[in-house]
Amino acid sequence: MPASPTRFPPTRTTPIPAQRAMCGDSGPTEDARAAWPVTRLGYRVPRVQFDGIVHAVFARTCYIECGDTLLTLVAATLADGPTTLLLGHGAAADLRSAFRRGDAVRSRGGRVHSRGAALDLRRAQTWRVPDARPALTPSDTLSRIELARMRLARVRRTHSSVLDRNGDGAIGKLTRACQDRDIANALDLAARFIGWGEGLTPAGDDYLVGLCAALDALACRDARRHVFVKRMQEFLAAQESRTTPIAAHCLKLAAHGHYNGDILRAIDALRSETDAHVAQRVLDDVMAVGATSGADALTGILSGFAAWSDPSVMEYEP
């Protein structure tokens, strides 16, 4: 990897004012819209009310600017998260049929309205981070790590990113810095990954979120590790201006110890899942997220496990 990887410039957008987004007679009227059920809300989604603007929309995901955060409306087949609204199975197959960038979104009384859709939050359950399960034996954890590496290598043959093409040297150095708890060197190395790569969430940012999540989970009762994680989180919180808005949102969540369900499931598969077949399915599902986002995040998780999954600290409960 070059000493200074090429970074793509942030792709920030200027929201269309709400009054403009609601003008015109295109799209169904409020009475004509059936309310799609939302089955679960992340624990950081406002339940009482919120106002937002659609930042970006794709077939199965819609990002909504809401104050200083992004809410993520996703199809029923995708993962929960702290700022995620998970749709039920009665929603449209393609969210682009109902949302456009710049649309105003208004939530009142458990119902969300935009120009082309209405959502019903009143029966939605709150998604929260599941309790950590007992850890596997160190040998079983090593077996899961090897399984993850094998599955990741298989995915990389057809879904490559800048991490596996040019990142081996920097990843190895950052992993060793975490292992040594050399925070100054670790932060200097981590800075190279911010905004590195293409897409809405550059590969380098996905990697750092996965790394931070794994270190957070493996800190256990080690006070020095907790201090290291805290410094890493403070660093992530200060990187908003150096990457894309969606990646900045993910880094900001990680900076406060908040991670999406697919990240947490991958960590659980490595640390606690007793059934190897179940662990493999979870890892494959995670790597199917986005073009390479899931694989990039798993690369970061594996870095964290390589640094901190030693038997002296892992809390194994027979």
N, C-alpha and C positions, 0 to 999 in steps of 0.2 A: 504494500500500500504506500502511496506517496506520502511524504512527510506532511503535506497539507492537502487533503483530499478536496476535490472539486465540490463546491456546494451550490445547490440550485437556489436562486433567490426566492424569498417568501412570496407566496401568491395570495396576497391579501385582497379582499374585495370590499367595496363600499356598499353597505346595505341600502336598498331602495326604501325611501320613507314609507311608513305604513299607509299614509293617505293615498299615495300614488299606487301602491300595490293593490289597493282595494277598489280602484276605479275601473270602469269598463263593465261590459255585460258578458264577458267571456267567463265560462265556468258556471256550475250549477248554483242556484240560489240556496239559501240556508234550509228552506223547507224541503228542497229536493234531495238533500244530502242525507244518506243513512249514516248514523254515527258508528264508526268502527270501534269495536271494543279494544281497550288496552288492558292486557292481563296483568302486567307487572310494571311497577315504577321503581327506578333506582332510588336509593335512600336520600339522594341529593336533588331529586326533582321536586320543585315546589308543588304542593298538593292544593293549596288554597287558590292561588291565582298566579299567572305570569303573562307577560307580553313578549313576543319575540318576532324575529324576521328569519325567513328561510335563508340559510347561508349557502347550502349546496344540497342537491338531491340526486339520488341514484335509484336504481331499480328496487333495492331492498333497504336503503338507508336514507334518512333525511336529517340534515344537521340544522338546528334552529338556534340562532344567536339569542341569548336570553341574559341581558345584563353583561356580566363579565365572564360568562360561561357558555358552553355549547350543550344544548340538550340533543340527544340522539334518538330519533324515532326509527325503530327497526322492525323488520318482518319477524314473524313468529319463529322462524328457524334460526335466528341469530342469537347471540349471547346477551345476557343481562349485563348491567353495569351501573355504577353509581349515578350517572346522569342519563340513563337510558329509559325510554318508554317502549316496552315490548308489546307489539300489536298481537291481537288474537288472530285466529285463522280466517276470520271473515273479512279481513281487509283486502285491498286491491293487491293483485299480484305484482304490480309495478307502481311504485310510489310516484314516479314521474307523471303518471296520469292524473295526479291530484295536487301535486305541489310544484311550484316553480321558484327559482331563486328570486328573492325579494318579496315574496308573499308575506303579508302580515299574519301572525298567529296570535290568538287571544284565548286564554284559559280562564274560565269563571265557573264556579259552582260544579266542578267536576266534569265540565265539558269544554273541549278545545275546538275552536273554529278557525278556519282559514278560508281563502277564496274557493278552494276546490275540494275541501274535506272537512269532516267533523269527527272528533274522537270522543269516546266516553271513558272517563277515568274512574267513574264512581265505584266500580267493583274491582278495581285493580289492587292487587296485593303489593306490598312493599318488598322489593328485593333487598336483601342484606347479605353481607359476606358470611358464608357458612363457617362454622367453627372448624378449627384445624383438627384433623384426625391424628391419631398416634402415628409416629414415624415408623418407617420400615427399619429392619436391621441395616447396618451399613452395607453389607454385601448385597442385599436386595436393592438398596438405593443405587449402588453402582451398576447393577444389572439394568435398572430402569434408565439410567443415564446413557448407558451403551445402546439400549433400544432406541432412545430418542435420537442419538447421534446417527444411527443407521437409517432411521426413517427420514431424518432431515437431509442426509446425503442423497437419499433417493429422490426427494422432492426437488432438491437443488439441480438435479440433472435436467429438469424441464422448466423450473421456475427459479432462475438465478437472480441475484441482486448484487449491488455493489459490495455487500458484506463478504460473500463467498468468492467474488471475483478479485477484490482488492483489499479486503479487510483483515486477512489472517494475522498479519504482523501487529496491527493496532489492537485487535481483539486479544491476542496472546499477552501483550504488554499490559493491557487494562486488567485482564484476569489476574495476572501476577501482582499488580499493584493492589488489587482488592484482597488477594490472599495475604499479602504482607501488611495490610491495613495502612498502606502509604497513601494517605488521603490527598496530599498535595500533588503527587504524581498521577494519582487516579483522576483527579479533576482536570488536570492538564490534558490527559489522554481522552477523557470523556468529551472535552470541548470539541475535539475533532469530529465527533459523530453527530453533533447538532446540525440538523438541516442537510445531512449528507445523503444524497440519493434523490430519486425522482418521486413524483406522486403526491397525493394529499397528505400522507404520513411518510416522510422519507425513511429509508431503511435504517439510518443511523439513530433516529428518534425511537423507532420501534424497538431497536436493540437495547437502548438505554432504559426504556420502560420495563422490558423484560428483565434486564440485569437488576434494576432497582427493586423490582418485585421479589426476585429470588433472594437477594441479600436481605431484604426486609423479613422474609419468611424464615430465613436461616439464622437470623441474629440470635434467636432463642434467648438465653439468659446471660449472654456475654455482653457486659457493659461497653467494652471497647467497640464491639461490632455495632451496637446501637448508636454510639457516637459517630461512627463511620457512616452509617446509613443516614443519619440526620444531616451530616455535612453534604452527602450526595444529594439528598432531597432539596436542601437549600440551593445547591448549584442548579438543579433542574428548574426550580422556581424562577430563576433569574434569566432563563433562556428564551422567553416568549418572543422576543423581537427577531430571533435568529432563524426561525423556521416558519413553516406554514401555520395558518390559524388552527387547523384541526390537530396537527402534531403538537402545537403549543398547548392546546387544551389537554391532550393526553399527558404531556410532561407536567403540567400544573397539577393534574389529579395525582400523578405519581409522587409529586413533591409533598403531597399531604397524606400519602399512604393509601390512596384510593386506586383500585385496579379493576378492570373489567373481568367478567366471569370467566372468559376463555383463558386469560392469563392465570387466574387462580386455579382453574381446573388443571392446567398443564403442570403447575407446581405441585398440586396434590397428586397427580399421576406419578410424578417422580419421587415424591417424598413419602406418600402414604398408601397408594393403591396396591392392594395385595394381589389382585388379578392382573396378570401381564396382558391378557387380551383386552381387558377394559382399558388399561393404561395406553395400549397401542391405539385403540379407537379414539380416545381423548386427544392424544397427540396428533393423530391424523386430522381430526376435526379442527384443531387449533391451526394447523398449518394450511388448512383450506381457506382461512380467513384472508380476504383481499387477494391481490395478485401475489405479493410476497410478504405482506405485513405479519401474518401469523408465523411464518417461518423465520422472519427477522426477529420477532419477539422471542421465539423459542431459542434462537441463537443467543440472545441476551440471558435468558433463563439458564441455559447450559453454562454460560460463563460464570454466573453466580454460583451454580452448584459446583463447578470445577474449583472455585475459589474457597467456598465455605462448607462443603458437605463432608467435613472430616469427622470421624467417629468420636473424637473427644468432645465435640460440642453438640452433635445431633442428639435430640432428645428421644431416644428409642424407648418405647414402652412395650414390653413383651406381653 
